[in-house]
């Protein structure tokens, strides 16, 4: 990965962030600018903890109430070498305490 310009290889467009030097991906529905605050070595890999400095969300993916609509964004998940599409919503946080 270090020897390949992934933006060129994948046909992606770099955008300048407002908080950090790392580029944003113009084609991504969401870009999150973070600053690493801690690094923990966990045997075979490192865990990075970071502070979120800025969130950029494409207006095309916002619903009428101003919330980001995941169904429109069609996110993917990476798991041990494989990528998966996300399906239907399975539930909501706080279901048991939701106001009637």
Secondary structure, 3 states (H helix, E strand, C coil): CCCCCHHHHHCCCEECCCCCCCCEECCCCEEEEEEEEEEEECCCCEEEEEEEEEEEECHHHECCCCCECHHHHCCEEEECCEEEECCCCCCCCCHHHCCC
